[in-house]
């Protein structure tokens, strides 16, 4: 039983630690805000950002 448990525990730790790298966004929060303001101020004069968060490698504004 210990022969099976140790390799599977090690494999589980590798998978979990490898998945953490996907949560880092490619651009900063300030860059995301600047892109949003630049794109939306063309059509709308007043743009207000209520909230910003990231999920995976993208920001949700």
C-alpha positions as CSV (number, residue, x, y, z in Angstrom):
1,X,0.0,0.0,0.0
2,X,2.8,2.4,0.8
3,X,4.5,1.7,-2.5
4,X,1.4,3.0,-4.3
5,X,0.6,5.9,-2.0
6,X,4.0,7.6,-2.1
7,X,4.2,7.9,-6.0
8,X,0.6,9.0,-6.2
9,X,1.2,11.6,-3.5
10,X,4.3,12.9,-5.3
11,X,2.4,13.0,-8.6
12,X,-0.5,14.9,-7.0
13,X,1.9,17.5,-5.6
14,X,3.5,18.0,-9.0
15,X,0.1,18.5,-10.6
16,X,-1.1,21.0,-8.0
17,X,2.1,23.0,-8.0
18,X,2.1,23.1,-11.8
19,X,-1.4,24.5,-12.0
20,X,-0.5,27.5,-9.9
21,X,1.5,29.1,-12.8
22,X,-1.7,29.5,-14.8
23,X,-3.1,32.1,-12.4
24,X,-0.5,34.7,-13.2
25,X,-1.8,37.3,-15.6
26,X,0.5,38.4,-18.5
27,X,-0.1,42.1,-18.0
28,X,-0.4,44.2,-14.9
29,X,-3.6,45.5,-13.4
30,X,-2.6,49.1,-14.4
31,X,-2.0,48.1,-18.0
32,X,-5.4,46.4,-18.1
33,X,-7.0,49.6,-16.8
34,X,-5.2,51.7,-19.4
35,X,-6.2,49.5,-22.3
36,X,-9.8,49.5,-21.1
37,X,-9.9,53.3,-20.8
38,X,-8.2,53.8,-24.1
39,X,-10.7,51.6,-26.0
40,X,-13.9,52.8,-24.3
41,X,-13.2,56.5,-24.2
42,X,-13.4,56.6,-28.0
43,X,-17.2,56.0,-27.8
44,X,-18.1,57.1,-24.3
45,X,-16.7,60.3,-22.7
46,X,-16.9,59.2,-19.1
47,X,-15.7,55.7,-18.2
48,X,-15.7,54.5,-14.6
49,X,-14.1,51.2,-13.5
50,X,-16.1,49.7,-10.7
51,X,-14.0,46.6,-10.0
52,X,-11.1,44.6,-11.5
53,X,-10.0,41.0,-10.8
54,X,-8.1,38.3,-12.6
55,X,-9.1,34.8,-13.3
56,X,-6.5,32.6,-15.0
57,X,-4.5,34.8,-17.3
58,X,-7.1,37.4,-18.0
59,X,-8.6,40.4,-16.1
60,X,-12.3,40.8,-15.5
61,X,-13.2,44.5,-15.4
